[in-house]
Amino acid sequence: MTGGATLRLALVSAAPTSALRAARFPVDEDLDPDGRRRAALAAQAVAGGVLPGRARVLTDGSARARQTAQALALPGADPPADVDGSGTVPAAGIEAALRDLDVGDWRGRGLDEVPLDSLRRWHEDPAMTPPGGESRLDLLDRVGGWLARLGGEPGNVTAGNVTAGNVITGNVIAVTHPAVVRAALLLVLRCPPEVFWRIDVAPLTATLLHRRVPAEPAAGWTLTQACRPL
């Protein structure tokens, strides 16, 4: 392939929280002490260059994603140093498409607090929507639209050095959630949504993709590595 430039994308799964360890659907918990410790250790690998260089850092704005980016010492991930509201020190960009799978009324509940038949249907049927939440098909649509905007169509990205309405270009490090990583892998590899749960995305792992820009949307991505521990 000739022409254009190469855009590199790293999808980093957030560090562990108490909800993950308790097998509970998350709300917006902080990293627990062990999660912070593991993220600090992973920062050594990041400093060694395992993620794309000169990259824009994006999160969905959740506590666990922001705190993971900060613990990994990613550029722009620390809170702005200025407190007068001038905005001269950019924070990591906020991208709503990177938010976790919305389980609606199940947020904060343990697996044993959700009716077993509902959990079974949710696990088996990609179109099943928890009360007040979204289905896995909705998630795939959301992540697919975001992948298409990377180096392509204008997107809705705010904060940091990513401007709302601009085409998203250049390398990107997205600190996000296992569900988003699974969705991206299904789309890039053109797998059916039924295999969603067959992909194990552990905390503090990196999935690397690249594509030529301009190019076709999600179909133009190539997988470099999947779910590699940092």
Z-matrix of the N, CA and C atoms (Angstrom, degrees):
N
C 1 1.463
C 2 1.526 1 109.23
N 3 1.311 2 115.78 1 134.71
C 4 1.460 3 120.18 2 -178.64
C 5 1.508 4 109.23 3 -122.78
N 6 1.349 5 114.06 4 162.06
C 7 1.445 6 119.75 5 177.53
C 8 1.504 7 112.25 6 81.79
N 9 1.331 8 115.68 7 156.69
C 10 1.447 9 120.56 8 178.22
C 11 1.515 10 112.24 9 76.71
N 12 1.308 11 114.94 10 -171.65
C 13 1.453 12 122.22 11 179.67
C 14 1.515 13 108.65 12 -126.68
N 15 1.327 14 116.57 13 167.66
C 16 1.459 15 121.19 14 179.16
C 17 1.521 16 109.84 15 -100.81
N 18 1.323 17 116.57 16 125.98
C 19 1.458 18 123.30 17 175.09
C 20 1.519 19 107.64 18 -101.91
N 21 1.321 20 116.61 19 127.35
C 22 1.466 21 121.32 20 -179.69
C 23 1.525 22 108.95 21 -110.81
N 24 1.319 23 115.19 22 133.18
C 25 1.455 24 122.42 23 -177.71
C 26 1.516 25 109.64 24 -122.78
N 27 1.322 26 116.91 25 128.46
C 28 1.463 27 122.23 26 173.20
C 29 1.527 28 108.42 27 -113.96
N 30 1.313 29 116.55 28 123.50
C 31 1.458 30 122.85 29 173.97
C 32 1.525 31 107.58 30 -102.17
N 33 1.321 32 116.27 31 111.69
C 34 1.463 33 122.00 32 -176.90
C 35 1.527 34 108.70 33 -107.06
N 36 1.325 35 116.80 34 123.85
C 37 1.465 36 120.02 35 178.46
C 38 1.520 37 109.65 36 -80.42
N 39 1.319 38 115.62 37 138.77
C 40 1.457 39 121.86 38 -174.71
C 41 1.526 40 111.97 39 -64.05
N 42 1.328 41 115.45 40 158.96
C 43 1.459 42 122.29 41 178.44
C 44 1.529 43 110.37 42 -70.91
N 45 1.343 44 117.63 43 164.35
C 46 1.471 45 121.03 44 -175.46
C 47 1.522 46 113.95 45 -67.22
N 48 1.321 47 114.00 46 154.46
C 49 1.466 48 122.70 47 174.58
C 50 1.525 49 108.25 48 -128.60
N 51 1.319 50 115.43 49 172.47
C 52 1.466 51 120.00 50 177.90
C 53 1.525 52 111.39 51 -63.20
N 54 1.339 53 117.70 52 -33.36
C 55 1.465 54 120.61 53 179.80
C 56 1.528 55 110.85 54 -64.70
N 57 1.321 56 117.09 55 -40.51
C 58 1.460 57 120.39 56 178.97
C 59 1.528 58 110.39 57 -62.21
N 60 1.311 59 116.18 58 -44.89
C 61 1.465 60 120.10 59 -177.33
C 62 1.533 61 111.29 60 -68.00
N 63 1.322 62 117.06 61 -28.44
C 64 1.465 63 121.20 62 -178.17
C 65 1.529 64 112.40 63 -91.61
N 66 1.341 65 117.35 64 5.22
C 67 1.471 66 121.31 65 -177.29
C 68 1.524 67 110.38 66 54.76
N 69 1.338 68 114.25 67 48.31
C 70 1.466 69 121.51 68 -178.34
C 71 1.522 70 108.77 69 -120.57
N 72 1.312 71 116.86 70 141.94
C 73 1.459 72 119.52 71 176.39
C 74 1.532 73 108.29 72 -64.50
N 75 1.331 74 117.95 73 132.01
C 76 1.466 75 120.05 74 -174.57
C 77 1.519 76 113.33 75 -72.87
N 78 1.313 77 114.88 76 156.42
C 79 1.463 78 122.36 77 170.68
C 80 1.523 79 106.34 78 -107.74
N 81 1.305 80 117.04 79 -85.50
C 82 1.467 81 121.38 80 170.59
C 83 1.529 82 107.72 81 -157.01
N 84 1.331 83 115.08 82 58.58
C 85 1.450 84 120.73 83 -175.63
C 86 1.524 85 112.20 84 -73.67
N 87 1.342 86 115.02 85 152.52
C 88 1.454 87 121.21 86 169.57
C 89 1.527 88 109.37 87 -72.31
N 90 1.331 89 116.04 88 162.11
C 91 1.454 90 119.47 89 170.05
C 92 1.525 91 109.10 90 -62.15
N 93 1.320 92 116.86 91 143.57
C 94 1.460 93 119.02 92 174.72
C 95 1.532 94 108.96 93 -84.32
N 96 1.326 95 118.64 94 170.74
C 97 1.475 96 120.24 95 -175.72
C 98 1.527 97 113.52 96 -55.20
N 99 1.342 98 116.98 97 -41.38
C 100 1.461 99 118.44 98 179.73
C 101 1.523 100 110.91 99 -68.18
N 102 1.333 101 116.74 100 -35.07
C 103 1.458 102 119.22 101 176.76
C 104 1.518 103 111.85 102 -63.07
N 105 1.326 104 116.93 103 -41.36
C 106 1.469 105 120.54 104 177.67
C 107 1.524 106 110.66 105 -64.91
N 108 1.344 107 115.99 106 -40.50
C 109 1.462 108 119.56 107 179.86
C 110 1.521 109 110.91 108 -63.47
N 111 1.330 110 116.28 109 -45.63
C 112 1.464 111 119.96 110 -179.36
C 113 1.521 112 111.80 111 -65.82
N 114 1.324 113 116.76 112 -36.90
C 115 1.464 114 119.81 113 178.08
C 116 1.524 115 110.71 114 -67.07
N 117 1.330 116 117.09 115 -38.22
C 118 1.469 117 119.75 116 177.93
C 119 1.524 118 110.67 117 -63.99
N 120 1.328 119 117.65 118 -37.93
C 121 1.463 120 120.32 119 176.63
C 122 1.531 121 110.86 120 -66.85
N 123 1.335 122 116.05 121 -40.20
C 124 1.463 123 119.99 122 179.45
C 125 1.519 124 111.89 123 -65.77
N 126 1.337 125 116.79 124 -24.12
C 127 1.465 126 120.24 125 179.17
C 128 1.523 127 111.41 126 -60.28
N 129 1.326 128 117.03 127 -27.34
C 130 1.463 129 119.70 128 178.18
C 131 1.528 130 111.07 129 -65.05
N 132 1.344 131 116.21 130 -40.96
C 133 1.464 132 119.72 131 177.17
C 134 1.517 133 110.93 132 -66.69
N 135 1.338 134 116.04 133 -39.37
C 136 1.463 135 119.65 134 178.64
C 137 1.527 136 110.24 135 -62.50
N 138 1.327 137 116.22 136 -42.42
C 139 1.461 138 119.78 137 178.71
C 140 1.520 139 111.23 138 -63.13
N 141 1.342 140 116.37 139 -26.07
C 142 1.458 141 120.24 140 179.19
C 143 1.515 142 114.38 141 -79.53
N 144 1.335 143 117.57 142 -2.83
C 145 1.457 144 120.88 143 172.92
C 146 1.513 145 115.69 144 96.18
N 147 1.341 146 118.58 145 27.10
C 148 1.464 147 119.39 146 -179.96
C 149 1.527 148 112.63 147 -78.19
N 150 1.330 149 116.82 148 -14.56
C 151 1.464 150 120.89 149 178.02
C 152 1.525 151 109.56 150 -108.58
N 153 1.339 152 117.43 151 160.65
C 154 1.470 153 119.87 152 -178.85
C 155 1.525 154 111.74 153 -57.59
N 156 1.325 155 115.31 154 140.56
C 157 1.453 156 120.67 155 178.11
C 158 1.516 157 112.32 156 -84.50
N 159 1.325 158 116.05 157 161.72
C 160 1.467 159 123.07 158 178.00
C 161 1.529 160 109.95 159 49.57
N 162 1.330 161 115.34 160 48.28
C 163 1.460 162 120.61 161 -174.48
C 164 1.520 163 111.71 162 -107.49
N 165 1.312 164 116.85 163 149.41
C 166 1.449 165 122.78 164 169.21
C 167 1.515 166 108.29 165 -78.38
N 168 1.310 167 117.30 166 138.25
C 169 1.462 168 122.47 167 -179.56
C 170 1.524 169 108.37 168 -103.41
N 171 1.326 170 115.39 169 128.56
C 172 1.459 171 121.58 170 179.60
C 173 1.526 172 109.67 171 -125.80
N 174 1.321 173 116.56 172 143.98
C 175 1.459 174 123.12 173 168.19
C 176 1.522 175 107.56 174 -135.36
N 177 1.334 176 115.38 175 174.42
C 178 1.465 177 119.14 176 175.03
C 179 1.524 178 111.14 177 -89.50
N 180 1.326 179 117.18 178 -0.48
C 181 1.449 180 121.26 179 -179.71
C 182 1.517 181 114.11 180 91.30
N 183 1.336 182 118.69 181 -4.51
C 184 1.462 183 121.11 182 178.77
C 185 1.526 184 109.71 183 -69.21
N 186 1.338 185 115.49 184 156.08
C 187 1.461 186 120.04 185 -177.89
C 188 1.522 187 111.20 186 -60.19
N 189 1.331 188 117.95 187 -45.27
C 190 1.460 189 119.45 188 -175.51
C 191 1.524 190 112.30 189 -67.91
N 192 1.319 191 117.74 190 -34.33
C 193 1.464 192 119.57 191 177.91
C 194 1.527 193 111.24 192 -72.09
N 195 1.341 194 116.56 193 -44.81
C 196 1.467 195 119.60 194 179.58
C 197 1.522 196 111.42 195 -63.02
N 198 1.336 197 116.04 196 -44.12
C 199 1.458 198 119.25 197 -178.28
C 200 1.526 199 111.70 198 -68.56
N 201 1.323 200 117.60 199 -32.20
C 202 1.460 201 120.09 200 174.74
C 203 1.524 202 110.67 201 -65.55
N 204 1.317 203 116.66 202 -44.90
C 205 1.471 204 119.94 203 178.57
C 206 1.521 205 110.98 204 -60.50
N 207 1.327 206 116.43 205 -40.11
C 208 1.463 207 120.50 206 178.85
C 209 1.521 208 111.19 207 -66.41
N 210 1.335 209 117.22 208 -44.85
C 211 1.461 210 120.61 209 -178.84
C 212 1.523 211 111.84 210 -65.93
N 213 1.335 212 116.74 211 -30.13
C 214 1.464 213 120.47 212 177.24
C 215 1.516 214 112.37 213 -80.03
N 216 1.336 215 116.25 214 -3.02
C 217 1.465 216 122.22 215 179.81
C 218 1.530 217 111.58 216 58.39
N 219 1.331 218 115.89 217 40.87
C 220 1.458 219 119.88 218 177.73
C 221 1.529 220 109.62 219 -74.46
N 222 1.326 221 118.01 220 143.84
C 223 1.472 222 120.37 221 -178.13
C 224 1.521 223 111.92 222 -57.34
N 225 1.332 224 115.96 223 130.07
C 226 1.450 225 120.91 224 177.90
C 227 1.508 226 114.41 225 80.66
N 228 1.359 227 117.59 226 1.82
C 229 1.458 228 119.69 227 -175.46
C 230 1.519 229 112.80 228 -83.00
N 231 1.321 230 119.31 229 -20.18
C 232 1.453 231 120.61 230 178.93
C 233 1.520 232 110.47 231 -73.91
N 234 1.326 233 118.30 232 151.04
C 235 1.461 234 120.26 233 176.93
C 236 1.517 235 110.37 234 -58.83
N 237 1.337 236 118.08 235 149.27
C 238 1.462 237 120.61 236 -179.90
C 239 1.528 238 111.16 237 -55.28
N 240 1.329 239 115.57 238 139.39
C 241 1.458 240 121.23 239 -178.84
C 242 1.519 241 111.49 240 -75.47
N 243 1.339 242 117.60 241 -27.00
C 244 1.459 243 119.39 242 -179.58
C 245 1.524 244 109.81 243 -82.96
N 246 1.291 245 116.63 244 138.24
C 247 1.461 246 120.86 245 -178.71
C 248 1.519 247 111.78 246 -114.01
N 249 1.325 248 116.65 247 8.40
C 250 1.459 249 119.14 248 -177.77
C 251 1.525 250 112.23 249 -96.04
N 252 1.339 251 116.22 250 5.39
C 253 1.456 252 119.49 251 176.50
C 254 1.510 253 114.28 252 82.28
N 255 1.333 254 117.61 253 9.42
C 256 1.462 255 119.09 254 -178.78
C 257 1.516 256 111.86 255 -73.35
N 258 1.338 257 116.85 256 -23.24
C 259 1.458 258 119.69 257 177.68
C 260 1.511 259 113.57 258 71.42
N 261 1.323 260 119.51 259 24.38
C 262 1.452 261 120.95 260 -175.79
C 263 1.518 262 112.52 261 -77.13
N 264 1.335 263 118.42 262 -18.20
C 265 1.455 264 121.52 263 178.88
C 266 1.528 265 107.58 264 -112.65
N 267 1.352 266 119.24 265 107.12
C 268 1.450 267 120.77 266 -173.04
C 269 1.526 268 112.51 267 -73.01
N 270 1.320 269 116.26 268 142.76
C 271 1.457 270 121.47 269 170.70
C 272 1.527 271 108.07 270 -93.23
N 273 1.338 272 115.14 271 174.16
C 274 1.457 273 118.53 272 176.34
C 275 1.521 274 109.62 273 -59.85
N 276 1.335 275 115.82 274 146.90
C 277 1.454 276 120.32 275 -179.67
C 278 1.518 277 111.94 276 -68.39
N 279 1.316 278 116.23 277 151.40
C 280 1.458 279 122.45 278 177.62
C 281 1.524 280 108.73 279 -105.85
N 282 1.313 281 116.77 280 123.28
C 283 1.458 282 122.59 281 179.37
C 284 1.532 283 108.01 282 -124.75
N 285 1.332 284 115.41 283 111.40
C 286 1.469 285 120.43 284 -175.63
C 287 1.521 286 112.39 285 -62.85
N 288 1.328 287 117.89 286 -27.31
C 289 1.460 288 120.56 287 -178.22
C 290 1.525 289 112.44 288 -66.02
N 291 1.340 290 117.14 289 -15.98
C 292 1.461 291 121.29 290 -178.52
C 293 1.522 292 113.04 291 -87.81
N 294 1.339 293 117.83 292 1.99
C 295 1.460 294 119.17 293 -176.65
C 296 1.534 295 110.58 294 -67.58
N 297 1.323 296 114.56 295 155.91
C 298 1.450 297 121.48 296 -177.93
C 299 1.529 298 110.93 297 -64.60
N 300 1.326 299 116.00 298 161.16
C 301 1.456 300 121.08 299 174.24
C 302 1.522 301 108.76 300 -56.86
N 303 1.315 302 116.74 301 125.39
C 304 1.462 303 121.97 302 -175.53
C 305 1.525 304 109.67 303 -83.43
N 306 1.343 305 115.69 304 112.67
C 307 1.466 306 119.98 305 179.90
C 308 1.524 307 111.73 306 -97.76
N 309 1.320 308 117.38 307 9.49
C 310 1.454 309 121.41 308 171.86
C 311 1.522 310 113.92 309 59.37
N 312 1.329 311 115.85 310 -123.58
C 313 1.461 312 121.52 311 -175.36
C 314 1.529 313 113.01 312 -66.90
N 315 1.325 314 118.08 313 -11.26
C 316 1.463 315 120.50 314 178.95
C 317 1.524 316 112.76 315 -81.64
N 318 1.326 317 117.19 316 -9.69
C 319 1.467 318 119.12 317 -179.21
C 320 1.525 319 110.69 318 -56.80
N 321 1.327 320 115.54 319 133.58
C 322 1.456 321 121.67 320 179.52
C 323 1.519 322 114.41 321 84.43
N 324 1.321 323 118.23 322 -6.40
C 325 1.459 324 120.98 323 -178.35
C 326 1.538 325 110.59 324 -93.28
N 327 1.332 326 115.39 325 148.17
C 328 1.450 327 120.29 326 170.54
C 329 1.517 328 110.42 327 -77.73
N 330 1.333 329 116.10 328 161.23
C 331 1.462 330 118.89 329 179.69
C 332 1.524 331 111.45 330 -60.01
N 333 1.326 332 116.36 331 -30.55
C 334 1.461 333 119.76 332 -179.72
C 335 1.525 334 112.87 333 -78.66
N 336 1.333 335 117.02 334 -2.16
C 337 1.460 336 120.91 335 179.24
C 338 1.525 337 112.23 336 -102.45
N 339 1.324 338 116.70 337 1.85
C 340 1.462 339 121.75 338 177.48
C 341 1.525 340 107.74 339 -110.47
N 342 1.334 341 118.39 340 134.91
C 343 1.468 342 119.91 341 -179.75
C 344 1.526 343 111.85 342 -52.01
N 345 1.325 344 115.42 343 134.24
C 346 1.453 345 120.59 344 -174.39
C 347 1.525 346 112.01 345 -60.18
N 348 1.329 347 118.10 346 -38.96
C 349 1.464 348 119.49 347 -179.74
C 350 1.522 349 111.39 348 -65.63
N 351 1.340 350 117.09 349 -34.03
C 352 1.462 351 120.63 350 177.39
C 353 1.519 352 110.45 351 -68.61
N 354 1.321 353 117.05 352 -43.07
C 355 1.465 354 120.36 353 177.16
C 356 1.528 355 110.90 354 -61.37
N 357 1.321 356 116.36 355 -41.05
C 358 1.464 357 119.86 356 -178.82
C 359 1.525 358 110.36 357 -64.25
N 360 1.323 359 116.78 358 -46.00
C 361 1.467 360 119.45 359 179.19
C 362 1.518 361 111.08 360 -63.75
N 363 1.341 362 117.36 361 -39.79
C 364 1.461 363 121.99 362 178.57
C 365 1.521 364 110.63 363 -62.02
N 366 1.320 365 115.86 364 -39.15
C 367 1.460 366 120.46 365 -178.93
C 368 1.525 367 111.72 366 -71.36
N 369 1.322 368 116.88 367 -35.65
C 370 1.463 369 120.75 368 -173.24
C 371 1.517 370 113.84 369 -91.18
N 372 1.321 371 118.48 370 -29.80
C 373 1.465 372 122.08 371 -171.97
C 374 1.533 373 110.17 372 -110.86
N 375 1.333 374 118.77 373 109.80
C 376 1.471 375 120.93 374 -179.28
C 377 1.527 376 113.30 375 -61.74
N 378 1.331 377 117.40 376 -19.18
C 379 1.470 378 120.44 377 -179.02
C 380 1.519 379 112.59 378 -91.14
N 381 1.337 380 118.36 379 -5.34
C 382 1.460 381 120.76 380 -177.16
C 383 1.524 382 109.54 381 -71.34
N 384 1.323 383 116.13 382 131.37
C 385 1.466 384 122.37 383 -177.83
C 386 1.527 385 109.61 384 -114.20
N 387 1.340 386 118.27 385 119.24
C 388 1.468 387 119.38 386 174.10
C 389 1.532 388 109.84 387 -61.39
N 390 1.314 389 118.60 388 154.55
C 391 1.469 390 120.54 389 -179.85
C 392 1.524 391 112.08 390 -54.91
N 393 1.334 392 116.05 391 120.47
C 394 1.454 393 120.94 392 179.08
C 395 1.516 394 114.76 393 77.48
N 396 1.330 395 118.27 394 7.64
C 397 1.459 396 121.22 395 -176.57
C 398 1.517 397 112.65 396 -114.56
N 399 1.327 398 115.62 397 -148.55
C 400 1.462 399 121.73 398 179.91
C 401 1.525 400 108.91 399 -137.05
N 402 1.319 401 115.90 400 157.61
C 403 1.464 402 121.19 401 178.37
C 404 1.529 403 109.72 402 -87.98
N 405 1.316 404 115.34 403 170.29
C 406 1.463 405 119.40 404 175.29
C 407 1.529 406 110.53 405 -67.41
N 408 1.311 407 117.25 406 -29.56
C 409 1.468 408 119.33 407 175.39
C 410 1.525 409 110.63 408 -65.11
N 411 1.345 410 116.51 409 -39.25
C 412 1.467 411 120.09 410 175.26
C 413 1.529 412 110.23 411 -60.67
N 414 1.330 413 116.03 412 -43.96
C 415 1.465 414 120.60 413 179.01
C 416 1.520 415 111.05 414 -60.13
N 417 1.318 416 117.15 415 -44.29
C 418 1.467 417 120.93 416 179.55
C 419 1.525 418 110.96 417 -61.15
N 420 1.327 419 117.20 418 -41.21
C 421 1.469 420 120.29 419 177.58
C 422 1.526 421 110.64 420 -61.84
N 423 1.331 422 115.76 421 -44.38
C 424 1.466 423 120.78 422 -178.15
C 425 1.532 424 111.38 423 -63.74
N 426 1.310 425 116.88 424 -48.56
C 427 1.471 426 120.50 425 -178.50
C 428 1.524 427 110.53 426 -69.39
N 429 1.330 428 116.84 427 -37.11
C 430 1.463 429 119.66 428 177.91
C 431 1.516 430 112.29 429 -62.12
N 432 1.338 431 116.58 430 -39.83
C 433 1.461 432 119.45 431 177.03
C 434 1.506 433 112.23 432 -63.83
N 435 1.339 434 115.91 433 -38.69
C 436 1.468 435 119.55 434 179.08
C 437 1.521 436 111.29 435 -67.55
N 438 1.336 437 117.80 436 -43.76
C 439 1.464 438 120.20 437 177.86
C 440 1.527 439 111.04 438 -60.08
N 441 1.322 440 116.45 439 -37.47
C 442 1.461 441 119.95 440 179.69
C 443 1.523 442 111.65 441 -65.88
N 444 1.347 443 116.92 442 -30.84
C 445 1.452 444 120.18 443 -178.49
C 446 1.521 445 112.97 444 -77.63
N 447 1.321 446 117.75 445 -19.08
C 448 1.466 447 119.71 446 -178.40
C 449 1.526 448 109.21 447 -68.86
N 450 1.306 449 115.11 448 107.92
C 451 1.450 450 120.21 449 -177.88
C 452 1.508 451 113.38 450 76.77
N 453 1.350 452 116.70 451 6.92
C 454 1.456 453 119.33 452 -176.41
C 455 1.495 454 112.62 453 -125.09
N 456 1.343 455 116.23 454 -109.79
C 457 1.458 456 120.68 455 -174.76
C 458 1.524 457 111.46 456 -78.17
N 459 1.323 458 118.56 457 154.43
C 460 1.458 459 121.43 458 177.30
C 461 1.513 460 111.33 459 -57.29
N 462 1.357 461 115.04 460 145.65
C 463 1.450 462 120.49 461 -178.50
C 464 1.506 463 111.48 462 -125.82
N 465 1.309 464 114.45 463 179.88
C 466 1.467 465 120.53 464 179.63
C 467 1.519 466 108.73 465 -109.86
N 468 1.325 467 116.50 466 82.47
C 469 1.453 468 122.60 467 -177.52
C 470 1.510 469 107.88 468 -120.37
N 471 1.335 470 117.02 469 135.99
C 472 1.449 471 120.51 470 -177.40
C 473 1.509 472 110.59 471 -128.86
N 474 1.337 473 114.98 472 159.80
C 475 1.471 474 124.62 473 174.26
C 476 1.520 475 111.31 474 76.02
N 477 1.339 476 113.28 475 170.44
C 478 1.453 477 120.02 476 178.61
C 479 1.506 478 111.65 477 58.59
N 480 1.356 479 115.31 478 -145.00
C 481 1.457 480 120.08 479 -179.46
C 482 1.514 481 111.55 480 -99.86
N 483 1.342 482 117.58 481 23.31
C 484 1.457 483 122.46 482 174.48
C 485 1.514 484 107.45 483 -113.87
N 486 1.307 485 117.06 484 123.73
C 487 1.453 486 120.78 485 -172.86
C 488 1.514 487 110.84 486 -99.98
N 489 1.327 488 117.13 487 134.94
C 490 1.460 489 121.32 488 -179.48
C 491 1.514 490 110.28 489 -57.08
N 492 1.349 491 115.29 490 133.98
C 493 1.456 492 121.15 491 176.60
C 494 1.508 493 113.79 492 88.89
N 495 1.322 494 118.38 493 -12.68
C 496 1.452 495 120.38 494 179.73
C 497 1.518 496 110.84 495 -83.72
N 498 1.332 497 115.91 496 155.53
C 499 1.445 498 120.90 497 171.24
C 500 1.527 499 108.42 498 -65.26
N 501 1.332 500 116.98 499 136.93
C 502 1.456 501 121.34 500 -179.52
C 503 1.521 502 107.80 501 -86.09
N 504 1.323 503 117.56 502 109.13
C 505 1.455 504 121.66 503 -177.39
C 506 1.518 505 109.50 504 -126.71
N 507 1.323 506 116.24 505 165.51
C 508 1.452 507 120.85 506 -179.33
C 509 1.515 508 111.23 507 84.39
N 510 1.338 509 116.52 508 168.48
C 511 1.455 510 121.42 509 -179.09
C 512 1.525 511 110.99 510 -63.83
N 513 1.322 512 115.71 511 148.84
C 514 1.462 513 121.67 512 -176.67
C 515 1.523 514 109.14 513 -135.23
N 516 1.333 515 116.37 514 134.84
C 517 1.466 516 122.99 515 167.83
C 518 1.519 517 106.52 516 -113.74
N 519 1.323 518 117.05 517 116.68
C 520 1.454 519 122.36 518 -179.02
C 521 1.524 520 109.30 519 -110.97
N 522 1.322 521 116.34 520 114.11
C 523 1.461 522 120.84 521 175.60
C 524 1.523 523 107.15 522 -89.74
N 525 1.330 524 116.30 523 116.66
C 526 1.455 525 119.79 524 -167.77
C 527 1.521 526 110.63 525 -145.38
N 528 1.322 527 117.45 526 -150.57
C 529 1.454 528 122.72 527 -169.67
C 530 1.525 529 110.16 528 -124.91
N 531 1.333 530 118.15 529 155.15
C 532 1.464 531 119.99 530 -177.50
C 533 1.526 532 113.96 531 -53.29
N 534 1.327 533 118.26 532 -38.21
C 535 1.466 534 119.99 533 -179.10
C 536 1.521 535 111.42 534 -61.71
N 537 1.325 536 116.78 535 -38.29
C 538 1.464 537 120.60 536 179.46
C 539 1.529 538 110.13 537 -68.78
N 540 1.329 539 117.26 538 -40.04
C 541 1.462 540 120.72 539 178.15
C 542 1.527 541 109.78 540 -63.64
N 543 1.329 542 117.07 541 -44.91
C 544 1.470 543 120.03 542 177.28
C 545 1.524 544 111.22 543 -57.82
N 546 1.320 545 116.19 544 -45.41
C 547 1.460 546 119.80 545 -179.53
C 548 1.525 547 111.40 546 -60.71
N 549 1.326 548 116.57 547 -43.67
C 550 1.466 549 120.07 548 179.54
C 551 1.529 550 110.92 549 -61.70
N 552 1.327 551 117.10 550 -42.38
C 553 1.461 552 120.05 551 179.90
C 554 1.519 553 111.55 552 -65.02
N 555 1.321 554 117.61 553 -41.78
C 556 1.465 555 119.90 554 177.30
C 557 1.516 556 111.36 555 -59.62
N 558 1.327 557 116.15 556 -42.99
C 559 1.460 558 120.16 557 -177.85
C 560 1.523 559 111.72 558 -68.22
N 561 1.316 560 116.48 559 -45.74
C 562 1.467 561 120.18 560 -176.69
C 563 1.527 562 110.94 561 -66.98
N 564 1.332 563 116.55 562 -40.06
C 565 1.462 564 120.86 563 -177.80
C 566 1.530 565 112.80 564 -89.96
N 567 1.337 566 116.30 565 -1.00
C 568 1.463 567 122.73 566 178.89
C 569 1.527 568 111.99 567 57.68
N 570 1.312 569 115.49 568 46.33
C 571 1.462 570 121.61 569 177.75
C 572 1.523 571 109.79 570 -92.05
N 573 1.325 572 117.91 571 152.21
C 574 1.470 573 120.12 572 176.97
C 575 1.522 574 110.39 573 -69.37
N 576 1.321 575 118.39 574 151.22
C 577 1.465 576 121.08 575 -177.27
C 578 1.524 577 113.48 576 -63.43
N 579 1.340 578 117.32 577 -18.11
C 580 1.463 579 120.02 578 -179.16
C 581 1.528 580 112.91 579 -66.57
N 582 1.346 581 118.43 580 -17.42
C 583 1.468 582 120.20 581 -179.04
C 584 1.525 583 111.81 582 -92.36
N 585 1.318 584 117.51 583 8.05
C 586 1.465 585 122.37 584 -176.59
C 587 1.525 586 112.10 585 -49.24
N 588 1.329 587 117.55 586 -49.85
C 589 1.467 588 121.44 587 -175.34
C 590 1.517 589 112.77 588 -77.28
N 591 1.341 590 118.05 589 -5.46
C 592 1.464 591 121.34 590 179.08
C 593 1.526 592 112.46 591 -81.35
N 594 1.312 593 116.55 592 -5.09
C 595 1.470 594 120.81 593 -179.90
C 596 1.524 595 108.16 594 -102.93
N 597 1.317 596 115.79 595 120.20
C 598 1.463 597 121.51 596 -179.41
C 599 1.534 598 108.73 597 -94.02
N 600 1.322 599 116.25 598 113.20
C 601 1.465 600 121.54 599 179.91
C 602 1.529 601 107.69 600 -112.78
N 603 1.312 602 116.50 601 102.19
C 604 1.465 603 120.96 602 -178.17
C 605 1.532 604 110.04 603 -80.89
N 606 1.324 605 116.99 604 159.75
C 607 1.474 606 119.60 605 174.85
C 608 1.525 607 111.09 606 -60.67
N 609 1.333 608 114.55 607 149.64
C 610 1.466 609 121.97 608 175.40
C 611 1.525 610 112.22 609 56.29
N 612 1.326 611 114.74 610 45.68
C 613 1.457 612 120.98 611 171.25
C 614 1.524 613 108.74 612 -118.29
N 615 1.311 614 115.34 613 156.66
C 616 1.470 615 120.92 614 -178.17
C 617 1.521 616 110.12 615 -120.68
N 618 1.321 617 115.14 616 131.60
C 619 1.459 618 122.62 617 172.44
C 620 1.522 619 107.42 618 -112.28
N 621 1.321 620 116.90 619 123.76
C 622 1.461 621 121.89 620 -174.71
C 623 1.515 622 110.42 621 -110.33
N 624 1.327 623 115.34 622 131.27
C 625 1.459 624 123.76 623 177.83
C 626 1.516 625 108.99 624 -129.10
N 627 1.327 626 116.50 625 158.00
C 628 1.458 627 118.85 626 171.23
C 629 1.528 628 109.37 627 -149.64
N 630 1.319 629 114.49 628 157.02
C 631 1.456 630 121.04 629 177.04
C 632 1.507 631 108.96 630 -152.99
N 633 1.314 632 114.96 631 159.03
C 634 1.456 633 120.92 632 172.74
C 635 1.518 634 108.67 633 -85.64
N 636 1.309 635 116.39 634 143.48
C 637 1.457 636 120.26 635 177.88
C 638 1.532 637 108.69 636 -126.86
N 639 1.332 638 116.71 637 138.59
C 640 1.472 639 125.81 638 -5.26
C 641 1.525 640 111.31 639 -71.91
N 642 1.345 641 116.08 640 152.65
C 643 1.459 642 120.98 641 -179.60
C 644 1.513 643 109.08 642 -154.87
N 645 1.331 644 115.03 643 -178.84
C 646 1.456 645 119.68 644 172.48
C 647 1.524 646 108.61 645 -63.39
N 648 1.342 647 119.20 646 158.55
C 649 1.463 648 120.88 647 -178.57
C 650 1.522 649 112.98 648 -61.48
N 651 1.315 650 119.60 649 -124.65
C 652 1.461 651 121.83 650 -171.89
C 653 1.522 652 112.53 651 -60.37
N 654 1.336 653 117.00 652 -30.20
C 655 1.451 654 119.76 653 -177.81
C 656 1.518 655 111.83 654 -66.24
N 657 1.335 656 118.17 655 -17.15
C 658 1.449 657 120.97 656 -178.11
C 659 1.517 658 114.40 657 -85.28
N 660 1.341 659 117.92 658 -0.30
C 661 1.458 660 120.74 659 -177.85
C 662 1.520 661 111.54 660 -84.08
N 663 1.330 662 115.22 661 146.93
C 664 1.466 663 122.04 662 173.94
C 665 1.522 664 108.62 663 -120.26
N 666 1.316 665 116.58 664 134.83
C 667 1.463 666 122.39 665 179.12
C 668 1.518 667 110.22 666 -83.79
N 669 1.329 668 116.62 667 125.18
C 670 1.463 669 121.93 668 176.74
C 671 1.522 670 110.68 669 -94.92
N 672 1.328 671 117.50 670 -46.96
C 673 1.462 672 121.37 671 175.49
C 674 1.522 673 108.36 672 -154.43
N 675 1.332 674 115.11 673 152.05
C 676 1.462 675 120.30 674 -177.78
C 677 1.513 676 110.55 675 -123.77
N 678 1.317 677 115.46 676 125.82
C 679 1.468 678 123.12 677 168.51
C 680 1.524 679 112.43 678 55.45
N 681 1.312 680 116.05 679 45.01
C 682 1.463 681 120.43 680 179.12
C 683 1.533 682 109.41 681 -87.19
N 684 1.337 683 118.34 682 129.10
C 685 1.465 684 120.01 683 179.74
C 686 1.510 685 111.78 684 -61.18
N 687 1.329 686 115.84 685 139.86
C 688 1.463 687 120.64 686 176.55
C 689 1.528 688 110.00 687 -79.51
